[in-house]
Amino acid sequence: MEGITYLIISTVTNFIQLYLILIFVRILLSWFQTTEWAGNIISFLAPVTDPYLNIFRSIIPPLGGIDFSAILAIFVLQLIPGILGFIL
């Protein structure tokens, strides 16, 4: 049973790491929305990352034009592997 548990935890952890990279790229490219190449990448990443980020945007609205909700979203994603390891 330990092998299955390890496989589940490592798969979820790898998925979360990949998703964190996508979120970081989405956040960084949001600073360069006026360039065409950034807009193309954002249009690809937005449907993947925005549903998760919108959960936290509804909790923490942008303050002064800066979206702090992404910090909370990243923090929660980083907690999940540790919680799974503790539970399983």
DRENSEPA-407619 format. One record per atom (N, C-alpha, C): residue in one letter; atom name; x negated, y, z negated. Coordinates in Angstrom, 1 decimal. Atoms other than C-alpha are relative to their C-alpha. Example, Ala and Ser with C-alpha at 12.3 -4.5 7.8 and 13.67 -1.06 7.14 Angstrom:
BEGIN
@aa: A at: N X: -0.9 Y: -1.2 Z: 0.0 $
@aa: A at: CA X: -12.3 Y: -4.5 Z: -7.8 $
@aa: A at: C X: -0.9 Y: 1.2 Z: 0.0 $
@aa: S at: N X: 0.9 Y: -1.1 Z: 0.0 $
@aa: S at: CA X: -13.7 Y: -1.1 Z: -7.1 $
@aa: S at: C X: 0.8 Y: 1.1 Z: -0.8 $
END
This chain:
BEGIN
@aa: M at: N X: -0.8 Y: -1.2 Z: 0.0 $
@aa: M at: CA X: 0.0 Y: 0.0 Z: 0.0 $
@aa: M at: C X: -0.9 Y: 1.3 Z: 0.0 $
@aa: E at: N X: 0.8 Y: -1.1 Z: 0.1 $
@aa: E at: CA X: -2.9 Y: 2.3 Z: -0.6 $
@aa: E at: C X: -0.4 Y: 0.5 Z: 1.4 $
@aa: G at: N X: 0.4 Y: -0.3 Z: -1.4 $
@aa: G at: CA X: -3.9 Y: 2.2 Z: 3.1 $
@aa: G at: C X: 1.1 Y: 0.8 Z: 0.7 $
@aa: I at: N X: -1.1 Y: -0.7 Z: -0.6 $
@aa: I at: CA X: -0.5 Y: 3.4 Z: 4.2 $
@aa: I at: C X: 0.1 Y: 1.4 Z: -0.6 $
@aa: T at: N X: 0.0 Y: -1.3 Z: 0.7 $
@aa: T at: CA X: -0.5 Y: 6.2 Z: 1.6 $
@aa: T at: C X: -1.1 Y: 0.9 Z: 0.5 $
@aa: Y at: N X: 1.1 Y: -0.8 Z: -0.5 $
@aa: Y at: CA X: -3.9 Y: 7.4 Z: 2.7 $
@aa: Y at: C X: 0.2 Y: 0.4 Z: 1.4 $
@aa: L at: N X: -0.3 Y: -0.4 Z: -1.4 $
@aa: L at: CA X: -2.8 Y: 7.3 Z: 6.4 $
@aa: L at: C X: 1.0 Y: 1.1 Z: 0.0 $
@aa: I at: N X: -1.0 Y: -1.1 Z: 0.0 $
@aa: I at: CA X: 0.3 Y: 9.4 Z: 5.6 $
@aa: I at: C X: -0.6 Y: 1.3 Z: -0.5 $
@aa: I at: N X: 0.6 Y: -1.2 Z: 0.6 $
@aa: I at: CA X: -1.7 Y: 11.9 Z: 3.5 $
@aa: I at: C X: -1.0 Y: 0.6 Z: 1.0 $
@aa: S at: N X: 1.0 Y: -0.5 Z: -0.9 $
@aa: S at: CA X: -4.5 Y: 12.2 Z: 6.1 $
@aa: S at: C X: 0.7 Y: 0.6 Z: 1.3 $
@aa: T at: N X: -0.7 Y: -0.5 Z: -1.2 $
@aa: T at: CA X: -2.0 Y: 12.6 Z: 9.0 $
@aa: T at: C X: 0.7 Y: 1.3 Z: -0.3 $
@aa: V at: N X: -0.7 Y: -1.2 Z: 0.4 $
@aa: V at: CA X: 0.0 Y: 15.3 Z: 7.2 $
@aa: V at: C X: -1.1 Y: 1.1 Z: -0.2 $
@aa: T at: N X: 1.1 Y: -1.0 Z: 0.2 $
@aa: T at: CA X: -3.3 Y: 17.1 Z: 6.2 $
@aa: T at: C X: -0.5 Y: 0.5 Z: 1.3 $
@aa: N at: N X: 0.6 Y: -0.4 Z: -1.4 $
@aa: N at: CA X: -4.6 Y: 17.0 Z: 9.8 $
@aa: N at: C X: 1.0 Y: 0.9 Z: 0.7 $
@aa: F at: N X: -1.0 Y: -0.8 Z: -0.7 $
@aa: F at: CA X: -1.3 Y: 18.4 Z: 11.1 $
@aa: F at: C X: 0.1 Y: 1.4 Z: -0.6 $
@aa: I at: N X: 0.0 Y: -1.4 Z: 0.7 $
@aa: I at: CA X: -1.3 Y: 21.2 Z: 8.5 $
@aa: I at: C X: -1.2 Y: 0.8 Z: 0.4 $
@aa: Q at: N X: 1.2 Y: -0.7 Z: -0.4 $
@aa: Q at: CA X: -4.8 Y: 22.1 Z: 9.4 $
@aa: Q at: C X: 0.1 Y: 0.5 Z: 1.4 $
@aa: L at: N X: -0.2 Y: -0.5 Z: -1.4 $
@aa: L at: CA X: -3.9 Y: 22.3 Z: 13.1 $
@aa: L at: C X: 1.0 Y: 1.1 Z: 0.0 $
@aa: Y at: N X: -1.0 Y: -1.0 Z: 0.0 $
@aa: Y at: CA X: -0.8 Y: 24.3 Z: 12.3 $
@aa: Y at: C X: -0.5 Y: 1.3 Z: -0.6 $
@aa: L at: N X: 0.6 Y: -1.2 Z: 0.6 $
@aa: L at: CA X: -2.8 Y: 26.7 Z: 10.1 $
@aa: L at: C X: -0.9 Y: 0.7 Z: 1.0 $
@aa: I at: N X: 0.7 Y: -0.6 Z: -1.0 $
@aa: I at: CA X: -5.1 Y: 27.3 Z: 13.0 $
@aa: I at: C X: 0.9 Y: 0.8 Z: 1.0 $
@aa: L at: N X: -0.9 Y: -0.7 Z: -0.8 $
@aa: L at: CA X: -2.2 Y: 28.1 Z: 15.2 $
@aa: L at: C X: 0.6 Y: 1.3 Z: -0.6 $
@aa: I at: N X: -0.5 Y: -1.2 Z: 0.7 $
@aa: I at: CA X: -0.8 Y: 30.5 Z: 12.6 $
@aa: I at: C X: -1.1 Y: 1.1 Z: 0.0 $
@aa: F at: N X: 1.1 Y: -1.0 Z: 0.0 $
@aa: F at: CA X: -4.2 Y: 32.3 Z: 12.3 $
@aa: F at: C X: -0.2 Y: 0.6 Z: 1.4 $
@aa: V at: N X: 0.2 Y: -0.5 Z: -1.4 $
@aa: V at: CA X: -4.5 Y: 32.6 Z: 16.1 $
@aa: V at: C X: 1.2 Y: 1.0 Z: 0.3 $
@aa: R at: N X: -1.2 Y: -0.9 Z: -0.2 $
@aa: R at: CA X: -0.9 Y: 34.0 Z: 16.2 $
@aa: R at: C X: -0.1 Y: 1.3 Z: -0.7 $
@aa: I at: N X: 0.1 Y: -1.2 Z: 0.8 $
@aa: I at: CA X: -1.6 Y: 36.5 Z: 13.5 $
@aa: I at: C X: -1.1 Y: 0.9 Z: 0.6 $
@aa: L at: N X: 1.1 Y: -0.8 Z: -0.6 $
@aa: L at: CA X: -4.9 Y: 37.7 Z: 15.0 $
@aa: L at: C X: 0.4 Y: 0.6 Z: 1.3 $
@aa: L at: N X: -0.4 Y: -0.5 Z: -1.3 $
@aa: L at: CA X: -3.4 Y: 38.0 Z: 18.5 $
@aa: L at: C X: 1.1 Y: 1.0 Z: -0.1 $
@aa: S at: N X: -1.1 Y: -1.0 Z: 0.2 $
@aa: S at: CA X: -0.5 Y: 40.1 Z: 17.1 $
@aa: S at: C X: -0.6 Y: 1.4 Z: 0.0 $
@aa: W at: N X: 0.7 Y: -1.3 Z: 0.0 $
@aa: W at: CA X: -3.1 Y: 42.9 Z: 16.8 $
@aa: W at: C X: -0.3 Y: 0.5 Z: 1.4 $
@aa: F at: N X: 0.3 Y: -0.3 Z: -1.3 $
@aa: F at: CA X: -3.7 Y: 42.8 Z: 20.5 $
@aa: F at: C X: 1.1 Y: -0.3 Z: 1.0 $
@aa: Q at: N X: -1.2 Y: 0.3 Z: -0.8 $
@aa: Q at: CA X: -0.2 Y: 42.6 Z: 21.9 $
@aa: Q at: C X: 0.1 Y: 0.7 Z: 1.3 $
@aa: T at: N X: -0.1 Y: -0.8 Z: -1.3 $
@aa: T at: CA X: -0.8 Y: 45.2 Z: 24.6 $
@aa: T at: C X: -0.8 Y: -0.6 Z: 1.1 $
@aa: T at: N X: 0.8 Y: 0.7 Z: -1.0 $
@aa: T at: CA X: -3.3 Y: 43.0 Z: 26.4 $
@aa: T at: C X: 0.8 Y: -1.1 Z: 0.6 $
@aa: E at: N X: -0.8 Y: 1.0 Z: -0.7 $
@aa: E at: CA X: -1.8 Y: 40.7 Z: 29.0 $
@aa: E at: C X: -0.4 Y: -1.5 Z: -0.5 $
@aa: W at: N X: 0.4 Y: 1.4 Z: 0.3 $
@aa: W at: CA X: -3.9 Y: 37.6 Z: 28.0 $
@aa: W at: C X: 0.5 Y: -0.3 Z: -1.4 $
@aa: A at: N X: -0.5 Y: 0.2 Z: 1.4 $
@aa: A at: CA X: -2.9 Y: 38.0 Z: 24.3 $
@aa: A at: C X: 1.5 Y: -0.2 Z: 0.0 $
@aa: G at: N X: -1.5 Y: 0.1 Z: -0.1 $
@aa: G at: CA X: 0.8 Y: 38.4 Z: 25.2 $
@aa: G at: C X: 0.4 Y: -1.4 Z: 0.6 $
@aa: N at: N X: -0.2 Y: 1.4 Z: -0.5 $
@aa: N at: CA X: 0.6 Y: 35.1 Z: 27.2 $
@aa: N at: C X: -0.1 Y: -1.0 Z: -1.0 $
@aa: I at: N X: 0.2 Y: 1.0 Z: 1.1 $
@aa: I at: CA X: -0.8 Y: 33.2 Z: 24.3 $
@aa: I at: C X: 1.0 Y: 0.1 Z: -1.1 $
@aa: I at: N X: -1.0 Y: -0.2 Z: 1.1 $
@aa: I at: CA X: 1.6 Y: 34.8 Z: 21.8 $
@aa: I at: C X: 1.3 Y: -0.6 Z: 0.5 $
@aa: S at: N X: -1.2 Y: 0.6 Z: -0.4 $
@aa: S at: CA X: 4.5 Y: 33.8 Z: 24.0 $
@aa: S at: C X: 0.0 Y: -1.5 Z: 0.0 $
@aa: F at: N X: 0.1 Y: 1.5 Z: 0.2 $
@aa: F at: CA X: 3.3 Y: 30.2 Z: 23.8 $
@aa: F at: C X: 0.0 Y: -0.4 Z: -1.4 $
@aa: L at: N X: 0.1 Y: 0.3 Z: 1.4 $
@aa: L at: CA X: 2.6 Y: 30.3 Z: 20.1 $
@aa: L at: C X: 1.2 Y: 0.4 Z: -0.8 $
@aa: A at: N X: -1.1 Y: -0.5 Z: 0.8 $
@aa: A at: CA X: 5.6 Y: 32.2 Z: 18.9 $
@aa: A at: C X: 1.1 Y: -1.0 Z: -0.2 $
@aa: P at: N X: -1.0 Y: 1.0 Z: 0.3 $
@aa: P at: CA X: 8.2 Y: 29.4 Z: 19.3 $
@aa: P at: C X: -0.5 Y: -1.1 Z: -0.9 $
@aa: V at: N X: 0.5 Y: 1.0 Z: 0.9 $
@aa: V at: CA X: 5.9 Y: 27.1 Z: 17.4 $
@aa: V at: C X: -0.2 Y: 0.5 Z: -1.4 $
@aa: T at: N X: 0.3 Y: -0.5 Z: 1.4 $
@aa: T at: CA X: 4.9 Y: 29.3 Z: 14.5 $
@aa: T at: C X: 1.0 Y: 0.9 Z: -0.6 $
@aa: D at: N X: -1.0 Y: -1.0 Z: 0.6 $
@aa: D at: CA X: 7.7 Y: 31.9 Z: 14.1 $
@aa: D at: C X: 1.1 Y: -0.7 Z: -0.8 $
@aa: P at: N X: -1.0 Y: 0.6 Z: 0.9 $
@aa: P at: CA X: 10.3 Y: 29.5 Z: 12.7 $
@aa: P at: C X: -0.5 Y: -0.2 Z: -1.4 $
@aa: Y at: N X: 0.6 Y: 0.2 Z: 1.3 $
@aa: Y at: CA X: 8.0 Y: 28.7 Z: 9.8 $
@aa: Y at: C X: -0.2 Y: 1.4 Z: -0.6 $
@aa: L at: N X: 0.3 Y: -1.3 Z: 0.5 $
@aa: L at: CA X: 6.9 Y: 32.3 Z: 9.4 $
@aa: L at: C X: 1.2 Y: 0.8 Z: -0.4 $
@aa: N at: N X: -1.2 Y: -0.7 Z: 0.3 $
@aa: N at: CA X: 10.4 Y: 33.6 Z: 9.5 $
@aa: N at: C X: 0.6 Y: -0.3 Z: -1.3 $
@aa: I at: N X: -0.5 Y: 0.4 Z: 1.4 $
@aa: I at: CA X: 11.3 Y: 31.7 Z: 6.3 $
@aa: I at: C X: -0.6 Y: 1.0 Z: -1.0 $
@aa: F at: N X: 0.7 Y: -0.9 Z: 0.9 $
@aa: F at: CA X: 8.7 Y: 33.9 Z: 4.5 $
@aa: F at: C X: 0.3 Y: 1.5 Z: 0.3 $
@aa: R at: N X: -0.3 Y: -1.4 Z: -0.4 $
@aa: R at: CA X: 9.6 Y: 37.1 Z: 6.4 $
@aa: R at: C X: 1.3 Y: 0.4 Z: -0.6 $
@aa: S at: N X: -1.3 Y: -0.3 Z: 0.7 $
@aa: S at: CA X: 13.1 Y: 36.8 Z: 4.9 $
@aa: S at: C X: -0.2 Y: 0.2 Z: -1.5 $
@aa: I at: N X: 0.3 Y: -0.2 Z: 1.5 $
@aa: I at: CA X: 11.6 Y: 36.7 Z: 1.4 $
@aa: I at: C X: -0.8 Y: 1.3 Z: -0.2 $
@aa: I at: N X: 0.9 Y: -1.2 Z: 0.1 $
@aa: I at: CA X: 8.9 Y: 39.4 Z: 1.9 $
@aa: I at: C X: 0.1 Y: 0.8 Z: 1.3 $
@aa: P at: N X: -0.1 Y: -0.8 Z: -1.2 $
@aa: P at: CA X: 9.9 Y: 42.1 Z: 4.4 $
@aa: P at: C X: -1.4 Y: 0.7 Z: 0.2 $
@aa: P at: N X: 1.3 Y: -0.8 Z: -0.3 $
@aa: P at: CA X: 7.0 Y: 44.0 Z: 6.2 $
@aa: P at: C X: 0.0 Y: 1.3 Z: -0.8 $
@aa: L at: N X: 0.2 Y: -1.2 Z: 0.8 $
@aa: L at: CA X: 5.7 Y: 46.8 Z: 4.0 $
@aa: L at: C X: -1.0 Y: 0.9 Z: 0.8 $
@aa: G at: N X: 0.8 Y: -1.0 Z: -0.7 $
@aa: G at: CA X: 4.4 Y: 49.9 Z: 5.9 $
@aa: G at: C X: -0.5 Y: -0.6 Z: 1.3 $
@aa: G at: N X: 0.4 Y: 0.5 Z: -1.3 $
@aa: G at: CA X: 4.3 Y: 48.0 Z: 9.1 $
@aa: G at: C X: -1.0 Y: -1.2 Z: -0.1 $
@aa: I at: N X: 0.9 Y: 1.1 Z: 0.1 $
@aa: I at: CA X: 2.1 Y: 45.2 Z: 7.7 $
@aa: I at: C X: 0.8 Y: -1.2 Z: -0.6 $
@aa: D at: N X: -0.7 Y: 1.2 Z: 0.4 $
@aa: D at: CA X: 3.5 Y: 41.7 Z: 7.4 $
@aa: D at: C X: -0.8 Y: -0.9 Z: -1.0 $
@aa: F at: N X: 0.7 Y: 0.7 Z: 1.0 $
@aa: F at: CA X: 2.3 Y: 40.2 Z: 4.1 $
@aa: F at: C X: 0.6 Y: -1.4 Z: -0.2 $
@aa: S at: N X: -0.6 Y: 1.3 Z: 0.2 $
@aa: S at: CA X: 4.6 Y: 37.2 Z: 4.4 $
@aa: S at: C X: -0.8 Y: -1.1 Z: 0.5 $
@aa: A at: N X: 0.9 Y: 1.1 Z: -0.5 $
@aa: A at: CA X: 2.0 Y: 35.3 Z: 6.4 $
@aa: A at: C X: -1.0 Y: -0.5 Z: -1.0 $
@aa: I at: N X: 0.9 Y: 0.5 Z: 1.1 $
@aa: I at: CA X: -0.2 Y: 35.2 Z: 3.4 $
@aa: I at: C X: 0.6 Y: -1.0 Z: -0.9 $
@aa: L at: N X: -0.7 Y: 0.9 Z: 0.8 $
@aa: L at: CA X: 2.4 Y: 33.5 Z: 1.4 $
@aa: L at: C X: 0.3 Y: -1.3 Z: 0.8 $
@aa: A at: N X: -0.2 Y: 1.2 Z: -0.8 $
@aa: A at: CA X: 3.2 Y: 31.1 Z: 4.3 $
@aa: A at: C X: -1.3 Y: -0.8 Z: 0.1 $
@aa: I at: N X: 1.3 Y: 0.8 Z: -0.1 $
@aa: I at: CA X: -0.5 Y: 30.1 Z: 4.6 $
@aa: I at: C X: -0.3 Y: -0.6 Z: -1.4 $
@aa: F at: N X: 0.3 Y: 0.5 Z: 1.4 $
@aa: F at: CA X: -0.8 Y: 29.7 Z: 0.8 $
@aa: F at: C X: 0.9 Y: -1.3 Z: -0.2 $
@aa: V at: N X: -0.9 Y: 1.2 Z: 0.3 $
@aa: V at: CA X: 2.2 Y: 27.3 Z: 0.7 $
@aa: V at: C X: -0.4 Y: -1.2 Z: 0.9 $
@aa: L at: N X: 0.5 Y: 1.1 Z: -0.9 $
@aa: L at: CA X: 0.9 Y: 25.3 Z: 3.7 $
@aa: L at: C X: -1.3 Y: -0.7 Z: -0.6 $
@aa: Q at: N X: 1.2 Y: 0.6 Z: 0.5 $
@aa: Q at: CA X: -2.4 Y: 24.8 Z: 1.9 $
@aa: Q at: C X: 0.3 Y: -0.8 Z: -1.3 $
@aa: L at: N X: -0.4 Y: 0.7 Z: 1.2 $
@aa: L at: CA X: -0.6 Y: 23.6 Z: -1.3 $
@aa: L at: C X: 0.5 Y: -1.4 Z: 0.3 $
@aa: I at: N X: -0.7 Y: 1.2 Z: -0.3 $
@aa: I at: CA X: 1.2 Y: 20.8 Z: 0.5 $
@aa: I at: C X: -0.8 Y: -1.3 Z: -0.1 $
@aa: P at: N X: 0.8 Y: 1.2 Z: 0.1 $
@aa: P at: CA X: -1.7 Y: 18.3 Z: 0.9 $
@aa: P at: C X: -0.3 Y: -0.4 Z: -1.5 $
@aa: G at: N X: 0.2 Y: 0.3 Z: 1.4 $
@aa: G at: CA X: -2.5 Y: 18.6 Z: -2.8 $
@aa: G at: C X: 1.2 Y: -0.6 Z: -0.7 $
@aa: I at: N X: -1.3 Y: 0.5 Z: 0.7 $
@aa: I at: CA X: 1.1 Y: 18.1 Z: -3.9 $
@aa: I at: C X: 0.2 Y: -1.5 Z: 0.5 $
@aa: L at: N X: -0.2 Y: 1.4 Z: -0.5 $
@aa: L at: CA X: 1.4 Y: 15.0 Z: -1.6 $
@aa: L at: C X: -1.0 Y: -1.0 Z: -0.6 $
@aa: G at: N X: 1.0 Y: 0.8 Z: 0.6 $
@aa: G at: CA X: -1.8 Y: 13.6 Z: -3.0 $
@aa: G at: C X: 0.3 Y: -0.3 Z: -1.5 $
@aa: F at: N X: -0.4 Y: 0.1 Z: 1.4 $
@aa: F at: CA X: -0.5 Y: 14.1 Z: -6.5 $
@aa: F at: C X: 1.2 Y: -1.0 Z: -0.1 $
@aa: I at: N X: -1.2 Y: 0.8 Z: 0.0 $
@aa: I at: CA X: 2.9 Y: 12.5 Z: -5.8 $
@aa: I at: C X: -0.2 Y: -1.4 Z: 0.4 $
@aa: L at: N X: 0.2 Y: 1.3 Z: -0.6 $
@aa: L at: CA X: 1.8 Y: 9.6 Z: -3.7 $
@aa: L at: C X: -1.2 Y: -0.6 Z: -0.7 $
END
